[in-house]
Amino acid sequence: MDVMSSAASLLGTRLTLWLGPTIAVPAPALIVEALSHVEVTLSDGPRDGFQLVFTVGRTGVLALDYALLSNPLLRPSTRVVVQVWLGVFPQVLIDGFIMDTHLEPSEQPGASTLTVIGEDVRVMMDIRQTALNYPGESVASIVEQTLLTYSMYLGTQPIIIPVDPSIAPPTEQIPTKSDTDLSYLLQLAHDYGCVFYVEPTAAPMVNLAYWGPLNLTPPPQTVLSVNMGPETNAKINFRYDSRKPALVVGAVIDETTGVPIPLATLAPTLPPLAALPPLALQPQTLRMVAAEDVGGLSFPQALLRAQAQTNNASHAVLATGELDMLRYGTILRPRRLVSVRGAGYMHDGFYYVKSVTHSIGKGEYRQSFTLTREGLGSLTPVVPT
């Protein structure tokens, strides 16, 4: 069911809203007609979120209450799928659950609003705290067991990339979880320099879970062009933060000899996106920080964790901007690469898409975004389009 057309794309951009207790279906006309604004924020963080804003009014002979408030489809725990159509091609922006509602009454007729707020399906992994031990199991096995519990929300086989094949004997080290499944999956990803996320596929209610190293090898998305006359499709501001990148130093105690073993990282191990990394741009001011949470680990495990700490702090360049939807013509996705051209050699080239916010209303569709990379300078003489 089409709920909104976009003035930003006269070729047929529209939105479909799906609602349901566990299995979502196209929303009924009463809800569709009241929907005035949709905002979806997608990022590489632990949460993706959405807000649905409805115009509400009192109904009935006595006009005692707002009709939409009694609709069970707009209450917490309802499943929500926001789907965007670009011409004849559908794309799901988010699949999640309502967690909060906010009523804002107004004395002006037709100005009262009901805002429904929710998160992507990962929120179902963050409901219950449990304590479990995993003696003799690898990290990949733990992740697989955990995700199996949520197969009803995923709908497809998760992708799990092993990064630490070693399994510590139960007498030496037993992996233990004492928080929610989501917190534990994210902690494991952080410790091993990996990422964990769940994102929708093109099919509603079919989501792909990924746990493994950050993948920066796929082809970049449609190029972002600035200062290029009629080819311009975005506005972007750039910032270099010299206080963010850091190398790690420390030591771990050898369990056999009790002798400290020096621990240090020399550079990020992520695929480079810039020609001039922080080590070349600021050799005198590059920070050195202490290794975190390496006590009790073997040297290989501690080095892996220290390298993850360096990688997580490596992106010093932050670019923020907004798309011209009519000229860009597609959806910008987080956790992928995009190329920028027209900003000059120092700021052209490849970037990692950290977050995208979709703002959709009657007659408008805007995408604002945040990009990052480790340094300055394009790696290629010509930015691919």
N, C-alpha and C positions, 0 to 999 in steps of 0.2 A: 504494500500500500504506500503510495507516494504521500509524503507529509509536507514537503517543502520544495520549492524550486529555487535555484540559485541564480541571481543576477550576474554572479561572477562567471558563470558558464551557461551561456544561452543554448548550448548544444544538448542540454539534457541532464544536468546535474540535479539529483534529487536524493532524498533520504527516506529510508524505511525504518520504522521502529518496531521491534519485536518485544513482547512481554509474556511472562508466564511464570508459574511457580517453580518448575524445574525445566520443563521443555517450553521454550518461548515460541509464540506464534505472532503474526502481524497484529498490531494493536487495533482495538476497536475504534470506530469512527468518533465516538465521544471523546476519547483521549487524544486522538490524532488532531481533531479540530481545536483542542485547547492548547496544544503544544506550540510555544512561541520561540523557544531558543534551546539549542543544544550545544554543550561544550564538552569536548573529549580531549583529555591530556594523556599523551603516550610518551613514555620516557624509558631510559635504561635503568631506572631506579627500581625499588621494590614494589611500587604501586603504579598502576594506570588507573585513571579515574574519569568519571563523567558527571555532568549536571544536566538535568532536564528541567526546563522552566515552563510551567503551565499557567495560563490565565484562568482564574477561577472566579466563580460568582455564586451567590446564594440562590437556591432554587426552592421550589415548593410553595404552597399556599402561604405559609408563615415565614418562609425564607429563613429557616432556623440555622442552616449550616451550608457549607460548600459541598456540592455534589461529589466532586472528585475525591474528597477526603474519605468517603466511604467505599471507594473502589479498591478492592483487594489487590489489583494489579499495580497500584502505586504505593504499596506498603513495603517496609523492610523485608528482605529475603526474596523479593521477586527478582527473577532473572531478566536481564535487559540486554538486547543486542541492537547496536546502532550500525546500520548498513548504509553505505553511500553508493549511489549509482552514477558512474561517469559514462553517459550515453547508455549503451547496453551492457556495460561491464560493471558488475557489483563488487564492492569491496567492504568487508566488515571492519569497522574502526575499533570496536570494543565489544567484548562479551563479558558481562559481569553481573553483579547483584546490588540491589538497592540496600544501602546501609543507614541512610539518614533522610529525613524530610524536614522542610522548613517552610512554614506558612507565613506570608507577609500580607496581612490585611490592609486594605486601603479604603479611605472614605470616598475616593473617586470611583464611580461606576466603571467596572471592567478593568480596574488597575490592580486588583488583588492577585497575588501570585503564589503558587506552590512550587517549590524547588525540590526536586528529587536528586539525591546525591548517592553515588555508588562507586565501587571499585571493580577491577577485573576479577576473573575467576580465582586468582591467587588468594583473594580474601578468604575463600573457603578453607585454605590451608593455614589460616592464621586465627582460627576460632578456638581451638582447644590446646592447652598445654599438657604435654605428656612426658613421662620419664621412661626412656628406653636405653638399653645397652646393645651394642653391636660387636660382640667379641669375634675376632678373627675375620672381619668382613672388610672389603675394600670400600673406598669412597663411592665408586660407581655402583656397587651393590647396594649400599645404603640409600643412595639417591633413587635407584630403580624401585626398591621396596617402598619408599615413601611415596613416590608418584603413582604407584599402582593403586594406592588407596583412593586416588582422585580421578580414576579413569572415566567416571561418569561425566566429569566436567571437561575432560580433554577431548575424547572422541578419536584420538589417533595415538600411535606409538610415540613416546617421547624420544628425543635424541639425547644420548648421554655419551660424552667423550671422556674416557678414562684418562687421568693425568698422573695418578700415583698408583702404580700396580702393586706396590709393596703392601703386605698385610702384616701388621705387628702381631706377635704372639699374644694371646689373652693375658699371659702373666706379665707382659711388659706394658701394654697400652690397650685400653678398651674404649673405643669411641662411645660417647655418652651424650644423649639428647635430653635436655630438661626444659625445653621451651616449645613453642609451636613448631609444626613441620616447616612452615615458611621461614621462620627465623633460622632454623637449623640448616635448611638448604642454602640460604643466603650466606650464613656463616661459613659453611664448607666452601662455597664458591669464593668468598673473600680470602680465606686462608690459602687456597690453592691457585689464586690468580685467575679465577674463572668467573663466569657469569651464569645466573639463572633467571630465566624469564618464561612467560607463557604469552603467546600472541595468537590472535585469531587467524584462521585460514580464510579463503574466499567463501567457504561454506559456513552458514550460520551454525553456531554451537559446536563447531569442530575446531579445537585449539591445539596448537603445537607447543609442547614444553621442551625447553633446551637447557641442558646443564653441561658446561664445558668451557674451553678457552674462547675468548672473544674472537669472533671470526671477522676479519677485515679484508678478506680476499674476494668476495663476490663483486661483479661489475657495479660501478656506482649508479645511483639513480639519475633521473633527468637533471641536467646541469642547471645550476642557479646562475643567472646572468645579471650583473649589475653594471650601470653606467654604459650600456650598449645600445642606446636609442630604442628603436622599436623592438629589439630583441630582449630588452630588459624584462625580467619576470620576478625580481625580488629586490627588496631593500635590506641591506645588511650593515651592521656595525661590528667592528673588530676590537678585541682587547687582548693584550699580552700581560699575563700575571706572573711576574718573576718570582713570587713567593710560593708558588705551588709546586714546581718540580723539586724532587729531592732524591738523593742517593741514601742508602741504608748501611749503617755500620753496627757491629755488635760482636757478640761471641756466644758460643754454646759450650756446655761442659760435656766432654767425652765421658760416657757412662762407664767405660772400662778403666781409663787412666785417671779420670777426674781433672784432666788438664783442659783449660779453656782453648777453644779453637776459634780463631778470628773469622768473622763473617762480614762480608761486604758485597754490595752490588756496584757494578760499573756503569750500567746504562739500562734503560728500559728494553725489554725484549719483544714488545709489540711491533708489528710491521710498521715501518716509518711512513708518515704521511707528509712530512715537510723536509726540505733540503737542509735547513739549519736548525738542529735540535737545541735545547737549552744549554747543553754542555758547550756548544760552539758560540751561543749568543751571550751567555753570562757565566763564563768559567770562574770568575772571582766571587760571584754571589750565589752560586748553586748550593742549596742547603744540604747538610748532612744530618740525618736524623737517626735515632736509636731504633734498632730492630724491635718490633712489637710481638709479644706473645710467642716467644720461641723457647721458653723454659720447658725442659723435659723432652724436647724434640731431638731427633737425630740430626746430624749435620745436613744430610740431603733434604730432610723435611724443613729444617730451619731456613736453609738457603732458598727453597721454593717459596716459603712464606715471605721472606725478605724481598725476593724479586717481585712477588705480587704486590707488596707495599710500594715498591718503586714504580711499578706499572700503573697502579691506581692513582698515583700523584703526577703522572708524566705529562698530561695534557695542559699546557700553559696558555694556549690560545683559546679564547672564547668568542664566538661569533653569534650574534642574535639578529633576527630579522623577521620579515613577513613576506609571504608570497602573493603575487598577483595571480589569483586562481584562473582567470580567463586565459592568461598567457602560459602559465605553467602546465595546466591541463591534466594533472594527475595528483596522486596522494604521495606526500613525502613521509617516509617511514623512519622511525628511530632504529638504533642498533645496526645501521647500515652506513655505507659510504655515500657521499654526494660530492660532486666537483663544483667549484666556484670559478667563474671567469669574469674579467672586466674590472677586478679590484686591484690590479697591479701584481707584479711578480711576487712580492713578499706575502700577499694574501690570496693569490690564486691557488688552485690545486685542489687536492683531496681533503675532505673533512669527514669526521665521524658525526653522525646525527645523534645528538644526545636526547633531545626531546622535541615533540611537535604538539601544538595545541590547535585543535580544530574548533572554530567558532561558527556555528551554522544557525541562521535565522531566516525568516521569510524575506527573500530578496538578497541574501548575502551568504557568502562562504569564504572565510579567511583562515589561513594557516600561518601561525607564528612558530618560530623554531629556534633551537639552540644547537650550535655546532661546536666541536672542539677538535684540536689536534695538538701535537707536542711542540711545534715550533713554526718558523716562518720560511717562506720560499717554496715555490712550486717544484715538484719532482719531475714534471714533464714540461717541455717547451710549449706544447699545445694541450690545452685542457680538453679531454674527450667530451663530446656531446651525446 
